[in-house]
Amino acid sequence: MNFSPPKGTDDIFPPASRAWRRALMIWESLAERYGYDLVIGPVFESTEIFARGVGESTEVVQKQMYTFEDKGGRSLTLRPEGTASVVRAYLGSGVQGEVKLAYSGPMFRYERPQAGRRRQFYQTGVEYLATAAPDADAEVIEIGYRFLEEVGFDEVEVALNSIGDGECRPAYLAVLRAYLNDKRGTLCDDSVRTLETNPLRVLDCKVCAPHLTDAPNAVDFLCDACRLHFDAVQVRLGNTGIPFRLEPRLVRGLDYYTRTAFEYIATGFDAAQNAVGGGGRYDGLAETLGGSAVPGVGLAMGIDRILLAAGEDGSDIVPLDLFVVVASPERRETAARFVSDLRRAGVRVDMAPQQRSVKSQFRAADRRKAAGVAIIGDEWDQGRVIVRNLATSTQTEISVEEAAEWAKSNR
């Protein structure tokens, strides 16, 4: 029996999982502060959702989706991204008006595994639906940037572009297609195939990009409405202190994007894939799925890649505030009640599952990486407990009522 996970997937085990838990807790807290309600959708959807929403000509749909037929003969696909699913859920809910939604969970794409690119990967994201306001774009960009700040990034920049809309993009696409046809001999086979269906995606090709440095830029073809929208996004980002640089080659890899497109680039991450998140506006996606017109903007953050780029392996995270050491067997029930009370008070605390020697319990506290220990001995009869900071080896006696705050103070 091979106990390794499937190729391109990972077991997230302690201590690495501690970094994951901390990152996800930061994300949930941030989403709540910004007013994004939680949405939980299925891990698999009707294949049509992604074929229509993401785009049939995209590499995701043509090469990377995990698609299967269920016992009822229905074609289903493990979700390769979150936005199409959330928009489908919004359309099916019957909700009217502006909605702010946050999600997290595994996504699946059949890719060549490498650092920062896995076949099962974990994303968090937000979708701001039923508003075309540029303030929504700026807020979505801000929440992703603040998340990276709180996770601990100090080398990240926002790459920003606008790719226009149905009003101005056709003129740009005509010019771009003519340019790419002149460059056809330098394009890879995949780009030649997508040139006619979606020439924007050729600009996103890592193989062809070095040959396209003089390609026409979408921002030079923006209509007045798109230009005003893009200018307003930049003003709001500047006013909220979000650093960004204009990146005219940025188009993103999915067909549903309109107007704003952005990515977070980990400039200190030495890997082929240094974008740790991104997103944009997708005002036509709901109609593409067969619903009414619902403008929207969103982002997705790759937790796997973020933690890899940040160098977070969980080794510096203290998982327990306190480990309770029981001096004698007759005090185990007392200790168990003490542990329960501390947990209710918000302390991360544990104890051995059965009576062991005091020395053995101290070794267990070290293995569990506890910040301190509390020793339940004869002092308990006077309402006292001995506590020891394991980092400094300082030991003192405090009242039982003080134990929770003492434990929290050592975090």
N, C-alpha and C positions, 0 to 999 in steps of 0.2 A: 504494500500500500504506500503510495506517494502522498506525503502530508503537505507538500508545497501547494500554494494556491495556483489557479490557472494562470497561464502566461499573460502578462500585462495587468495583473491584479495584485493586490497586496493585503497581507494581514496587518492591521494597525494595532500593534501590541504595546503594552507599557514597556519602557517609559514614553515612546513616541506618541501613544494615544493621549497622554496628558497634555501635550501641545495641541492636539486636535480638540480636546475638550475645552481648553482655554479659548482657542480661536472661535469655536462655535458659540461659546457663552458670550464672548465679546460681540459676535455678529448678532445674536438674538437681542442682546441689550441695546445695541445700536439701532437695529431695525425698529424696536419698540419705541425708542426715544424719538425717532423720525416719523412715527405714526404709521408704520407699515404692519398691517395685520398678517398673521400667518395663513398661508394656503398650503394644503397638503393634497397632492394629486397622485394618481397611479404611476408606478414605475414603467408600465408599458401602456401604449396607446394604439389606436388604429393607425396603421401605416400611413394612411392618407393624410393624417394630421401633419406629419413631417414631410411627406412628399410634396404637399401643396404649400405648407407654411415655410419650411426651410428652403425649398426649391429643388425640383427634380434634377436640375443640371448640376447641383452642387456636389462636391466630393463627398460630403457627409451622407447624402442620400444615395449616391451611386455606388460608393465603395465602403462606407464605414458603418452602416446601420446593422444592428442585430435584429433581423426580421425572421419571424416564424409564423407558421399557421397553427391555430389552436384546434381543438377537437371538433369545433363547430365550423371549421373551414374558413375562419376569419383571419385576415393577415394582420398581425400585431408586430409592434416594434418596441424594443427597449428604448426608452427616451435618450436621444443623443444630446439634447439640450432642453432647457426649461421653459423658454418663452412661449413657444407654440402651445404647449400644454396648459399654461396659465391662461392664455387668451381663450383657448377652447373652453376652459372651466368658467371663465367670466361670461362668455356668450351663453353657456348652458345654465348659468345660475339665475338669469333673469334680472340681475342687479342693474340698476340704472345710475348713471352719473359717475363722478370721479371715485376711483378706488385705488388704494395703495396696498400692495401685496408683497410679502416676503416669503421665500421658500428656501429649502436646503435639501440635499439628498444626492444619491449616486446617479451618474449619467454613464452612458455606454457608447463607445465608438471602437470599431475594429481598426486599430492603427498599429504602426510598427512601434513597439514599446521602447522608450528611451527616458532619460531623466526629464521629469516634468510632463511627460505624455504617457498616460496609461490607458488601457482599454476599459477599465472601470475607474472613473475619477469622480471626485466629490465637488459639487458646486453649491454656493449660496448665491442668491440673487434677489432683486426687487423688480417689480413692474409697477409703473405709475400709469394707470389707464384712464381713458376718457378725458384727456386734456392734451391740447396741442401747445400749451404755453411753454415758452423757453425756460421759465423758472423751474419747470418740472425736470427738464434736461439737466440743468445745473445742479439741482438737488440730488438727482440720481448719481451724477458724477461725484458730488461731494461725499455722499455716504460711503461710496467705495474707497475714496481717498482716506476718509477718517478711519475706516476699518483697518486699512493698511498701517496707518499711524498707530492705532491702538495695539495692533499685533506686534509692532516694534520695528517697522521699516523706517530707515532713514535715507534710503536711496531709491526713490521712486518718482517718476514723472508721468503726467497725463499727456498723451498724444491725442490731438483733437482735429477733427475735420468735419466738413459738411459735404454730402454727396447729392444734395438737391432733392427734388421731388418730381412728381408726375408732370409738373408744369415746365420745369427747366431741364430736367435730366435727359429727355429725348435728344435735345440738341447736342448736349455733351456726349452722349453715347454715340451719336453719328460721327462726331469728330474723332472720338477715341477709337471707334471701330475702324475708321479709315487709317488712322495712325498704326493700329495693330496689324492691319492687313499689309501695310508696308514693311512691318517687322516680322511677318509670318515665318520667314526663314530662320529666325533666331528663337522662336517660341517652342516650348516643349509640346509633346503630343496632346496632353490634357488641356493646355491653353488654346491650342488650335481648335480643339473640339468645342470649347466653351466660348470662343471668340464671338460667334454669332448670337448665341442665346443670352450670354451675360458677360460682355467685355470687361465690366468692372472687376470680375473675379480674376482676370488675367493679372491685374495689378497686384493682387494678393498672393500671387505665385512666387514662392521663394526662389525657384529655379530661374524664372524669367525676369525677376525684378532688376538684376544688374544691367539688363539690356534695355530697360525702359526708363532710364533716368530723365529723359526729355519728354516724357508723355504729357499730354495736356492735363491740367488740373481741374477738378470738378468745381472748385470755388470760383474759378474764373468764368463760369457759365451760370452761376446762381441767379435766379430771378429776384426781383425786389423783395418779395415776401420771405424767401429763403435767406437772403442776405441779412434782412432785419432780424430774423430769428437767430441766425448764427452770431450776429453781433451782440444780441441780447444775452445769449448764453455766455459769451466771453466776458461781458461786463459783470454778470452775476458771479461768475467764478472768481474774477479779480476781486470783487467786493467781499467775498467770503474767504479769501486767502488761499485759494487752490491754485498752485502753480501748474501751468500747462504750456505746451508748445504746439504750434500749428504743424500738422503733418499731412501735406496734400496727397500723399500716396495711400493714406489709410482708408480702406474701404470695408474692412471686416469680411468674413467668409460666407455669410449667409445672405440669401436673396431678399429677405424681408426689410432690410434697413432702408430708411429714408432720412434725409437731412443729417442730423447729428450722428457722428460715429466717433468712438473714443476707445482708448486702451490705456491700461496702467502698465508702464514698463519698469521692471526692476533693473535699474541700470547697473547694480552691483552683482547681478546674477549671471554667472558665466555658463550659459547653456544656450542651446539652439532655440529654445522656447523661453524667452524672457518676459513675455506678456503674462501677467498674473491675473488679469481680468479685463473686462471691457464690455461694451454694449453700444446702444444707440437708440435712435427713434425708429419706429416701425408703424407708421400711420396707416398703411394699407393691409397689414397682416390679418386683421379681423375679417375684412371683406374677402381676402384670398381663401380663408377657411370657410367661407359661405355665410358669414354673419353680416350684421350691419356695420357701418363705418364707425370704428372706435380707435381714435388715435392713442398712441402709447409710447412710452420710453422705458428702457430697463437696462439692467446690467447683470452680469454673471461673474462671480469670483471663484477661481479654482483653488480650493483649499490645499490640495496636494502640492500644487506648484508654489503657492504662497509660503507654506511652511518649509519647503525645500529651499526656496530663494532666501528666506529669512534665517536659514540655518537652525531652525527650531527642531530639536530632537527630543524635547521633554525632559532632558537630564537635569535641568536647572529648576524644575518645578517641584515644589514640596507638596506631595499629595495629601498628607495628613498634618493637621495642626498638633494633634496630641495622640499619644498611645498610652492607654491606661495599663499600668502594671499592678497586679494583684499580689499582695505580700503573702496571703494565706488562703487556703481553699474556702474557709468559712466566710470569707468576705467577697466571694464571687458574685453573689446575688446583689449585694450592695454596689459592687463595681458595675454590674450590668445596668442597674437603674441609673447610676451616675452617667454612664455612657449615653443612655437614652435621653436623659435630661440635657446633656451637652449638645447632642445632635439637634434636638428641638430648639436649642439656643443658637444654632447656626455654626457650630464647631465641627470641623472635619476630624472625627475621632474614631478609634477602633480599639479592640482588645483581642487577646489570644482566644481561640475558640474553646480551649480547655485549659485546666490548670497546669502550669509548668513552673519550673524554678524561676526565681526573680532574674537570674542571669540570662536564662533562655529568653525571657520576655523582653529584656533589654536588647538582646540580639535581634529579636523580631522587630522591635521598634526601629533599629538601624536599617534592617532590610526593607522596611516599609517607608523609609525616608521621612519619618515623622520629625517635626520640628522640635517637639518636646515630649516628655513623659509626665504622667501623674501617678504617684505611688499611693495605693490605697492600703494603709496599714493601721496601726493602733491610733494614730493621730485623728482618724475619722471619728472616733468616739467623742472627741472635743470639737467636732465640726471643722477639722483641718485636713489638709492634704499636702503632701510634699510634691513639688513640681521641679523639673530639671530641664533647662534649655540644652538640647543635645549639641548645638553648634558651639556654645561657649562653655559647656559643662557647669554653668552656674546653677545652684540649687537653693531653693528657699521653701518656706512653709507658708501657705496662705489659707484663707477660709475657703470652704467649699463653694460659697456664693461667688467668690472672685475667680474661680477656675476658668469660666468661659471667656471672660475678658482677657485673662492672662494668656490663654491659648491663642486668641485672635491677635493679640499684640505681637506675637512672635512670627506672624506670617511674613 
